[in-house]
């Protein structure tokens, strides 16, 4: 057994060069939905520990806005949001996990880019969090805009796209950059709070979390208005199975649509009796919308009943009801100044 | 000048006073109450540079130890569920560990079932402790393990006797670290002996395979072996076929450790005098009996220090399994810090797991010294 695996892994290593050279992602998938149903659970790739997005709580229960997408898919397929097997994935392993079929979907704080959507063999199904890279400074510095940061020391985590974006931004604006690069996230935060650098740069969601939790007095710090990068984060599936792609896509849309229509986990039971034809269609009271995806017609009802709508998920995990205390911002509904927009469910 | 700066001098003068000018300065064992002063004079204050060094060391200790004790013990917060209490305090926030110890120790294992890994770990450690004592190296020891290992497996996995099934992707914390290292040790050691013997074999094919394997594995870091096992390996499997992640990591660790252990064993084999080989041949022993009865017992005894060195290193290297998403002890400690309210107290979390790692590694290191003394048969060259 041992020896056999040894030879296989040796062979695997020998073929690395080849594998890297050949573009991946042309894998043809079998019907994922059937496999998921036969298995009895959705295998979902999540972050190893990113509070608010995907992290186990003190009791080892997975929580987060990304985790809620996994739960929504399970609720749509099985009517039970607990039928999920979570696979924590490192940043390096996440794309392969989707390509190799180790996970049915990836919901792990992953930025939707062209390369990932094409050459890497993923299909992004939507966006569940609009993030962007920003700066935070101490109020004492008196800086109002990122353009004034020329010559400032900036704390940044090494080996991330954050670092590259920072360099790009300063070069593009012909400003002088003095980066303080630190590998560990806690230490970057610690260095900034201790005053070792004038500014810290990271994704806006992280900056807000740092301000709320790591600074002695949050009111002394300000997040500058400029966003120097777009980070649309969303779930993805493997290319080649359109049915499964649709299911994951519409599971998230159902959550967004539910918020727009005012359907919550608390009132969805009563809403079954709603005279509104849109609500009736969505909750499967009339029509055959679920069947079209190979699901039960109560798919959206089950999502809203167990996971809640997008707004509930946001508030609970990253919003004002959570320790991160993020404002809705870009993640508000389209009719409320944000970008969250679901195509009609009909 | 504050009170602290004076103190080394106080210590100095206190120790100077009772010394008579012509006391013989032989060095009796330290700690002997009457001779402490003599010993100090002979060893700490024998010359001007020594005196300066001693004073400098005392000063550094005085500057660091009291604040450390202050931080770690006196001003520390031991128990609170409110992180704000910790922010107010000047000392360490051990409350983080008190609050999250179950997650740090058991990771993702279902909360209500955590008595199972606890019991399995207790069984595991108790059997390990029993196996360490050479007086117990009897016929019943393998029998004991033959009972304990399946018992641990049943406890961890469940699925029978009314225990709910817990998938091994949910194992974590200390049990996972112990399983990876003990199973790694148990399997890699015999494999390493075979590799070492193979490398010294007179059959070219066997020798080539063993040399090739050892040199190849030693040429790559463990991280890359694990990375291959987790990231590249699945791409070569047929669609939908997956090999268990824990197994992949475990096999990676076994292969990796075996290559290093093999070199330690080979060192031992080379240190056995040629006469021993010849004597065994002269007795008409076959290859396996020659090795099993004459050569290996001596070779392994000689290689105890490098072997234990490798075991300790492997124990700590198990923390690399996070790159394939397994929550070992170090990762659970890190994950406990994902909670932003507690994140400022990362030092405490790391100190806690460092203590656990230290306890195990220190035990291994002392045990190897005990074994060396125990196995001493008068051949030691010193």
Interface residues (C-beta under 8 A of the other chain):
Chain A: X2 X5 X6 X8 X9 X10 X11 X12 X13 X15 X16 X19 X24 X27 X28 X29 X30 X35 X48 X49 X50 X51 X55 X56 X57 X58 X59 X60 X61 X85 X86 X87 X88 X89 X90 X92 X93 X96 X97 X99 X100 X101 X102 X186 X189 X190 X209 X212 X213 X214 X216 X323 X324
Chain B: X87 X99 X100 X102 X103 X106 X107 X108 X109 X110 X111 X167 X169 X170 X172 X187 X191 X213 X216 X225 X227 X228 X229 X230 X231 X232 X233 X234 X235 X236 X237 X239 X240 X242 X243 X251 X252 X254 X255 X322 X323 X324 X325 X327 X331 X334 X335 X336 X337 X338 X339 X340 X341 X343 X344 X346
